[in-house]
Amino acid sequence: MIVELGHFALILALMVALVQSTLPLWGAHRGDARLMALAGPAAGMQLLLVGWSFAALTWAFVTSDFSLAVVVSNSHTLKPMLYKISGVWGNHEGSLLLWVLILAVYGAAVAAFGGNLPVRLKARVLAVQGLIGVAFMLFLLLTSNPFWRLAAPPLDGQDLNPLLQDPGLAFHPPFLYLGYVGLSMAFSFAVAALIEGRVDAAWGRWVRPWTLAAWVFLTIGIALGSWWAYYELGWGGFWFWDPVENASFMPWLLAAALLHSSIVVEKRESLKAWTILLAIMAFGFSLIGTFLVRSGVITSVHAFANDPERGVFILLILGVFTGGALILFALRAGVMEARGVFSLVSRESALVANNILLTVAAFVVFVGTIWPLVGTMLLGRDLSVGEPFFNAAFSPFMVALALILPPGAMLAWKRGSIARSLRSLAPAAVLALALAALAWAMQTGRTALGPVGLMLGAWVAFGALTDLWARTGREDVGARFARLARLPRADWGKATAHFGLGVTIFAVSAMLAWKIEDIRVVQEGESFPLGSYTVRLDKVEEVEGPNYSSTMGTMTVAKGGVPIAVLNPEKRFYPVAQMPTTEAAIDYGFTRDLYLVLGDRQKSGGWAVRSYIEPFANWLWGGAILMAFGGILSLSDRRYRVAAGARRQDLAGVPAE
Amino acid sequence: MTSLKSRWGGTPPYILALFLMLSPAWAVQPDEMLADPALEARARAISREIRCPVCQGETIDDSNAPISRDLRLIIRERLVAGDSDTEVVDFIVARYGEGVLFKPRAEGVNLVLWLAGPALLIAGIAVAVAAGRRRASTEATLSAEEEARLREILKQ
């Protein structure tokens, strides 16, 4: 009964979304206040209905209602509660319902907190948001209905792979979706502005927080996925340039570009048309990501042929929304003249360079991701694109971005001086070069990657600190420290996020350049050197887990004869799923992780053992956390909380300047 | 794969891809490795750029499929026989096709893949510079109008 009510609520939500996407739009066109006022309550109602629908599906999972097809194929009575709940979005149908729920949450948030939006713009934004809802709810109901009943329910479910029952993976999809769908807000604002034919500073101020929030969620989601791959997959790697990873990375790059270009719209009323285009593309890439992952077209062209209905439907959504918005853009972009002029050397130009590099980087990822598909479908050739390609073709743009970031971030608006911003960055440059030289002298191999990565990372990180310090004025040190605490949160957010990017750049290059790997056969009781450590395989024993049997090694790591860690790498076998797994044992450290993996027993006796020293692994996640935290700091800036009043003050403040 | 398909039929492809990746990470085995560290390092570098012919998106360095082991052994055989790195790669491509290369060769139609980024970069810079010029020229021509507006604003 509850399930049927959930199903019914979803259909009702579709009807409400239909109303939300049409009448307010008509009302905004006609200037009919009553029709426009429909949008807010409709958005709230949509959230209630989709929320109820989602709750009903969750209820079905929690109570293990095996009359539902989705529950049967993705759950089991004995599964822990956390994973029964995460099982709701651990499948195609449920994850799309989550998609629609998040969409409804964003729509309702505009209705609730958008009190300061002009009535007309608000009605149009909510109508576009409603239209996206219509498309995805149709997709859900027509091709992927999670409320499908089985005529003959089985006694128990087929379970989810035990390995996917992991806290990191349980929360990875919701964060990614909050990011993907968050970009729909930027899209809705862009389309509404195109219909309106007007983009001003206030528009930039309304779009930016949504983009920032979406980017923060994407950052957290990607970092969670990468961390999970690192500790769970047992390769010691953290990023595989897998199509699924790329699908989340492209929107992240474009969201980063968008949140920078909307600053220019907000502060300088320039780059308007470009920002609109970027907003359309950012959401377009979210849809492309959804298409690539959901249609199965990437895993295998045949998987797509097996289930063309879903793939074609998403392709249709992608075509209608991105294509429609681009046509609208082509018709209306000319209306939006830029007001703020700027010279070639200015903060605006630096942000344009940032945008070009991020967009090109996203484009390289896109072409690399679809190239195998192009090869099979258009060229009739079997082509592969993987990590070596991306390392060669993607990295140069990131290097260029890191090089221009510190001076660009310190340039003045409108007309700046490169010489001046480079002068204040001299200490950061010297420090970065000194660190790189030190690393070059200390490292054993002759790879340039490590020192260069360290130099770039330090340049970006110290540049961010220099930027923050420069904001405190020119008085004595005490007064500057006092001002530091009073700087707007947006300044702190900018510095924190840029600092985090520097840390991430350093950590990525350190892990790629200085990772130590050792593969060998070890007898029980035998020791072997690993970098400056000694690892001893004490014993290997059979252990029974709750729902698996395990071959567990006990290994002692010592440094200079002093034991520092006892680690237990495992090989597990899950009899229900008939699946063997490796569980790496990791000793986390500030400057390095020790990463041990136990392999097969060798015919000659002894065990295969694979061990890594992963330098600065924790800095990678630390950098991502700093970037996300920087975004949150910016988001909490006073400016966004008082956006309504600030707009009026701005207008009044113009003559005084 | 067929058994996977039936058992995990309702599972989204990306989860399936994860299943495949989740199989025990037993790539390079100790008994395959060459005694000469320099040769072994070259073998590893090559095998990180070759795709396992029967897997999705896995290098033969990471894969534990039997054919990947064979390929790893072939690489080491050729290296011991004195082949250069390019000769080894050519040897494998000649037998398994260009699809095993994770970094497609920058020739023929693959130039599109390689030049897509640089081409867009140049186009982007050109558009930005052109827009900048246009902006600068409108600044010059509008100055009279702007002056009028400035006077108007100052009067208020």
Chai-1 contact restraints between the chains, C-beta under 6 A:
chainA,res_idxA,chainB,res_idxB,connection_type,confidence,min_distance_angstrom,max_distance_angstrom,comment,restraint_id
A,S73,B,G10,contact,1.0,0.0,6.0,A-B,restraint_1
A,H92,B,P12,contact,1.0,0.0,6.0,A-B,restraint_2
A,L163,B,L22,contact,1.0,0.0,6.0,A-B,restraint_3
A,L233,B,M21,contact,1.0,0.0,6.0,A-B,restraint_4
A,G234,B,A25,contact,1.0,0.0,6.0,A-B,restraint_5
A,W235,B,A25,contact,1.0,0.0,6.0,A-B,restraint_6
A,D242,B,G57,contact,1.0,0.0,6.0,A-B,restraint_7
A,V244,B,Y14,contact,1.0,0.0,6.0,A-B,restraint_8
A,V293,B,Y14,contact,1.0,0.0,6.0,A-B,restraint_9
A,G296,B,P13,contact,1.0,0.0,6.0,A-B,restraint_10
A,T299,B,P13,contact,1.0,0.0,6.0,A-B,restraint_11
A,T299,B,A17,contact,1.0,0.0,6.0,A-B,restraint_12
A,A303,B,P13,contact,1.0,0.0,6.0,A-B,restraint_13
A,V341,B,R135,contact,1.0,0.0,6.0,A-B,restraint_14
A,V341,B,E139,contact,1.0,0.0,6.0,A-B,restraint_15
A,V352,B,A128,contact,1.0,0.0,6.0,A-B,restraint_16
A,I356,B,G124,contact,1.0,0.0,6.0,A-B,restraint_17
A,V360,B,G117,contact,1.0,0.0,6.0,A-B,restraint_18
A,V360,B,L120,contact,1.0,0.0,6.0,A-B,restraint_19
A,V360,B,L121,contact,1.0,0.0,6.0,A-B,restraint_20
A,F363,B,L120,contact,1.0,0.0,6.0,A-B,restraint_21
A,V364,B,G117,contact,1.0,0.0,6.0,A-B,restraint_22
A,V367,B,L113,contact,1.0,0.0,6.0,A-B,restraint_23
A,V367,B,A116,contact,1.0,0.0,6.0,A-B,restraint_24
A,W371,B,L113,contact,1.0,0.0,6.0,A-B,restraint_25
A,D382,B,G97,contact,1.0,0.0,6.0,A-B,restraint_26
A,D382,B,G99,contact,1.0,0.0,6.0,A-B,restraint_27
A,L383,B,P104,contact,1.0,0.0,6.0,A-B,restraint_28
A,S384,B,R51,contact,1.0,0.0,6.0,A-B,restraint_29
A,S384,B,G99,contact,1.0,0.0,6.0,A-B,restraint_30
A,S384,B,F102,contact,1.0,0.0,6.0,A-B,restraint_31
A,G386,B,F102,contact,1.0,0.0,6.0,A-B,restraint_32
A,P388,B,E49,contact,1.0,0.0,6.0,A-B,restraint_33
A,P388,B,F102,contact,1.0,0.0,6.0,A-B,restraint_34
A,P388,B,K103,contact,1.0,0.0,6.0,A-B,restraint_35
A,F389,B,K103,contact,1.0,0.0,6.0,A-B,restraint_36
A,A393,B,G117,contact,1.0,0.0,6.0,A-B,restraint_37
A,I519,B,V28,contact,1.0,0.0,6.0,A-B,restraint_38
A,I519,B,P30,contact,1.0,0.0,6.0,A-B,restraint_39
A,R520,B,P30,contact,1.0,0.0,6.0,A-B,restraint_40
A,V521,B,P30,contact,1.0,0.0,6.0,A-B,restraint_41
A,P580,B,P24,contact,1.0,0.0,6.0,A-B,restraint_42
A,T582,B,P24,contact,1.0,0.0,6.0,A-B,restraint_43
A,T582,B,A25,contact,1.0,0.0,6.0,A-B,restraint_44
A,G599,B,W26,contact,1.0,0.0,6.0,A-B,restraint_45
A,A608,B,P30,contact,1.0,0.0,6.0,A-B,restraint_46
A,P655,B,I153,contact,1.0,0.0,6.0,A-B,restraint_47
